[in-house]
């Protein structure tokens, strides 16, 4: 059969041979194409495999990169957390330190508040009063007078004698007189404060005639309740040091009648020192510490011995804390009432004085051109003294009228106040109930014989308040209750008047019954009273 096929193929004509050749070539080409396709398929497979491998490698690399980034991020996070933890630890430590400092500050504030509630002992004698008046009379508008040589002096005249104070002059120079007048101009309320602080230490001595007291600048600053001046403690101490040295230069001559009828002269030929002061400075490791040793001059010591007039009272420490610049008048008036109130209280009386004598002690001149300013200043100062507990009761200083000519009568009318008993009752018998209920322990002082004197704290104020009137009519019939309302809730006349929309003078007239209290004002007062009584605070 194959032979037949071959035979037939041999018997083809010439044209058929060309077709045969073409077919063979096509088959060959087809085979090649198929071969190429197979090769291409293999290549494609290889490429696909390669791509797949590349893709897998790419994914692996990507995962590897992501893992590295993640590890890096985790490391950074751990570092941040570590730093945060460290910062948190630092914050916790800082908070602990702040809490400790806050607790220390609270303790200091508590100690300061307790110290402010206490009183310091104060000997009462003519030289002390004369010295205080001399200090208050100093300053830029001083009231010191020149002596026959033109040097400044201050003369204190009283029923029982006279005292003349002046400063020891520096070595004779052309500027001697000018230097002394500059010292007078530098006197201030703070000079008086430092003097009172030093006298409080002398009052504690068993024998003020012989014993020496000592005090540092830091202790003086504690009594004054100040720590810095112009942002510096050094400037504060330097100011206090200058005040003490001014006191060291103060001299006096005096003649005084004693209770036996005789007259005693001091410093007639050679002036006496008011205080004998020596400064002591100690230095170590670049730091210095300054203190003072001081004792009485002989004239002052005479009034502090058993045979002299040794009045001992207390001085409200809060008076020392009052600003000598913004509350100077209240500080000076409080000192005046303490001096005269101690003597009057021990005599079973309440102190009284005219406004003119008070201003004379304070070194103040009444404002004759604008008397209303003097009236307001006196009222505000006494309200402040009652507020801090120096005075328990004060009179109504508001004049009945302010027509022309009222001022002279107002200046010369005697006023009586009630001094806080804790300022002059030193030898008060013990009261067990008061000792148990009082949060402060009694302070012990020594008298001139060395005996212990029990000083009881002032009794605590009651928490019970007066019941408000039932209606405004009751308040109109008894306007004095307005003052009782203000006293119980610690309201000043000016504060209540402002709340009512009236002047303080008008409110004062309503309280004293000089002018009839209008019903609408009475209703407003009653509303405030009832609100206060129910616990509301404005």
DAJO-V637993 format. One record per backbone hydrogen bond with DSSP energy under -0.5 kcal/mol. NH is the residue of the N-H (numbers start at 1). CO is the residue of the C=O. E is the energy in kcal/mol with one decimal. If there is no record, write none. Layout:
BEGIN
{{NH/CO/E} {NH/CO/E}}
END
This chain:
BEGIN
{{5/1/-2.2} {6/2/-2.8} {7/3/-2.8} {8/4/-2.9} {9/5/-2.4} {10/6/-2.2} {11/7/-2.1} {12/9/-1.1} {17/13/-0.9} {18/14/-1.2} {19/15/-1.6} {20/16/-2.0} {21/17/-2.6} {22/18/-2.5} {23/19/-2.5} {24/20/-2.4} {25/21/-2.5} {26/22/-2.4} {27/23/-3.1} {28/24/-2.9} {29/25/-3.1} {30/26/-3.6} {31/27/-2.7} {32/28/-2.7} {33/29/-3.2} {34/30/-3.3} {35/31/-3.2} {36/32/-3.7} {37/33/-3.2} {38/34/-3.2} {39/35/-3.1} {40/36/-3.4} {41/37/-3.3} {42/38/-3.0} {43/39/-3.3} {44/40/-3.4} {45/41/-3.2} {46/42/-3.7} {47/43/-3.6} {48/44/-3.6} {49/45/-3.8} {50/46/-3.7} {51/47/-3.9} {52/48/-3.2} {53/49/-3.3} {54/50/-3.9} {55/51/-3.5} {56/52/-3.0} {57/53/-3.5} {58/54/-3.4} {59/55/-3.0} {60/56/-3.0} {61/57/-3.4} {62/58/-3.0} {63/59/-3.0} {64/60/-2.7} {65/61/-3.3} {66/62/-3.6} {67/63/-2.8} {68/64/-2.5} {69/65/-3.1} {70/66/-3.1} {71/67/-3.3} {72/68/-3.0} {73/69/-3.2} {74/70/-3.3} {75/71/-2.8} {76/72/-2.9} {77/73/-3.0} {78/74/-3.2} {79/75/-2.8} {80/76/-3.1} {81/77/-3.3} {82/78/-2.9} {83/79/-3.1} {84/80/-3.4} {85/81/-3.1} {86/82/-2.6} {87/83/-3.3} {88/84/-3.2} {89/85/-2.5} {90/86/-2.8} {91/87/-3.3} {92/88/-3.0} {93/89/-2.8} {94/90/-3.1} {95/91/-3.0} {96/92/-2.5} {97/93/-2.9} {98/94/-3.1} {99/95/-2.8} {100/96/-2.5} {101/97/-3.0} {102/98/-3.0} {103/99/-2.6} {104/100/-2.6} {105/101/-2.9} {106/102/-3.0} {107/103/-2.4} {108/104/-2.5} {109/105/-3.1} {110/106/-2.8} {111/107/-2.8} {112/108/-2.9} {113/109/-3.0} {114/110/-2.5} {115/111/-2.8} {116/112/-2.4} {117/113/-1.1} {118/114/-0.9} {118/115/-0.6} {120/315/-2.5} {122/313/-2.9} {124/311/-3.9} {125/123/-0.6} {129/125/-2.0} {130/126/-2.8} {131/127/-2.3} {132/128/-2.4} {133/129/-2.4} {134/130/-2.1} {135/131/-2.3} {136/132/-2.6} {137/133/-1.6} {138/135/-1.4} {139/184/-2.3} {142/139/-0.9} {143/137/-2.7} {145/153/-2.5} {147/151/-2.4} {150/147/-1.8} {153/145/-2.2} {154/165/-2.6} {156/163/-3.4} {157/155/-0.5} {158/161/-2.6} {161/158/-0.7} {162/255/-1.9} {163/156/-2.5} {164/253/-2.8} {165/154/-2.8} {166/251/-2.1} {168/249/-2.9} {176/173/-1.2} {179/175/-2.6} {180/176/-1.9} {181/177/-2.1} {182/178/-1.7} {183/179/-1.7} {184/180/-1.7} {185/181/-2.0} {186/182/-1.3} {187/184/-1.2} {192/188/-1.2} {193/189/-2.0} {194/190/-2.5} {195/191/-2.1} {196/192/-2.5} {197/193/-2.2} {198/194/-2.3} {199/195/-2.3} {200/196/-1.7} {201/197/-1.0} {201/198/-0.5} {202/198/-1.6} {203/199/-2.3} {204/200/-0.6} {204/201/-0.5} {205/202/-1.3} {210/207/-1.3} {211/207/-3.0} {213/294/-2.8} {215/292/-1.9} {217/290/-1.7} {220/216/-1.8} {221/217/-2.2} {222/218/-1.8} {223/219/-2.0} {224/220/-1.8} {225/221/-0.6} {225/222/-0.7} {226/221/-1.9} {229/232/-1.8} {232/229/-1.2} {236/232/-1.1} {237/233/-2.6} {238/234/-2.3} {239/235/-2.1} {240/236/-2.3} {241/237/-2.5} {242/238/-2.2} {243/239/-1.9} {244/240/-2.3} {245/241/-2.4} {246/242/-1.9} {247/243/-1.8} {248/244/-1.8} {249/245/-0.9} {249/246/-0.7} {250/247/-1.2} {251/166/-3.5} {252/272/-2.3} {253/164/-1.9} {254/266/-2.1} {255/162/-2.0} {256/264/-2.7} {257/160/-2.4} {258/262/-2.4} {261/258/-1.6} {264/256/-3.3} {266/254/-3.1} {272/252/-2.3} {274/250/-1.7} {276/295/-2.7} {277/275/-0.9} {278/293/-2.8} {280/291/-3.1} {282/289/-3.0} {284/287/-2.9} {287/284/-1.9} {289/282/-2.8} {291/280/-3.0} {292/215/-2.5} {293/278/-2.7} {294/213/-2.6} {295/276/-1.5} {296/208/-0.7} {297/274/-1.9} {301/297/-2.6} {302/298/-1.5} {303/299/-0.7} {303/300/-0.8} {304/301/-1.6} {305/302/-0.8} {308/305/-1.4} {310/308/-1.1} {311/124/-1.1} {311/309/-1.1} {313/122/-2.8} {314/423/-4.0} {315/120/-3.1} {317/118/-1.3} {318/116/-0.5} {319/316/-1.5} {320/316/-0.7} {320/317/-0.8} {321/317/-0.9} {322/318/-1.0} {327/323/-1.7} {331/327/-2.0} {332/328/-2.6} {333/329/-2.8} {334/330/-2.4} {335/331/-1.8} {336/332/-2.2} {337/333/-2.6} {338/334/-1.6} {339/335/-2.1} {340/336/-2.4} {341/337/-2.2} {342/338/-1.7} {343/339/-1.1} {344/340/-2.3} {345/341/-3.0} {346/342/-1.9} {347/343/-0.9} {348/345/-1.5} {349/344/-3.0} {353/415/-2.2} {355/413/-0.5} {356/411/-2.1} {358/354/-1.9} {359/355/-2.5} {360/356/-2.1} {361/357/-2.0} {362/358/-2.0} {363/359/-0.6} {363/360/-0.8} {364/359/-2.6} {368/366/-1.3} {373/370/-1.5} {374/370/-0.7} {375/371/-2.2} {376/372/-2.5} {377/373/-2.2} {378/374/-2.3} {379/375/-2.2} {380/376/-2.6} {381/377/-2.1} {382/378/-2.1} {383/379/-2.3} {384/380/-2.1} {385/381/-1.9} {386/382/-2.1} {387/383/-2.0} {388/384/-1.8} {389/386/-0.6} {390/385/-2.0} {391/385/-1.3} {392/418/-3.0} {393/418/-1.2} {397/395/-0.9} {406/403/-1.8} {409/405/-0.7} {410/406/-2.2} {411/407/-2.4} {412/408/-1.5} {413/409/-0.7} {413/410/-0.6} {414/412/-0.5} {415/353/-2.9} {417/351/-2.0} {418/393/-2.3} {419/417/-0.6} {420/390/-2.5} {423/420/-2.1} {424/421/-1.5} {425/421/-2.7} {426/424/-1.4} {428/454/-0.7} {435/431/-2.3} {436/432/-2.3} {437/433/-2.3} {438/434/-1.8} {443/455/-1.7} {445/453/-2.2} {447/451/-2.0} {450/447/-2.0} {453/445/-3.4} {455/443/-2.3} {455/453/-0.6} {456/454/-0.7} {475/471/-1.0} {476/472/-2.1} {477/473/-2.0} {478/474/-1.4} {481/478/-1.9} {482/479/-1.9} {483/479/-0.5} {483/480/-0.5} {484/480/-1.3} {485/481/-2.5} {486/482/-2.3} {487/483/-2.6} {488/484/-2.3} {489/485/-1.6} {490/486/-0.6} {490/487/-0.7} {491/486/-2.5} {496/492/-2.3} {497/493/-2.8} {498/494/-2.0} {499/495/-2.0} {500/496/-1.7} {501/497/-1.1} {502/497/-2.5} {507/503/-1.9} {508/504/-2.4} {509/505/-1.9} {510/506/-2.0} {511/507/-2.5} {512/508/-2.1} {513/509/-0.6} {513/510/-0.8} {514/509/-1.6} {515/509/-1.4} {518/516/-0.5} {522/518/-2.2} {523/519/-2.3} {524/520/-1.8} {525/521/-2.4} {526/522/-2.5} {527/523/-2.4} {528/524/-2.2} {529/525/-2.6} {530/526/-2.8} {531/527/-2.3} {532/528/-2.5} {533/529/-2.6} {534/530/-1.6} {535/532/-1.5} {536/531/-2.3}}
END
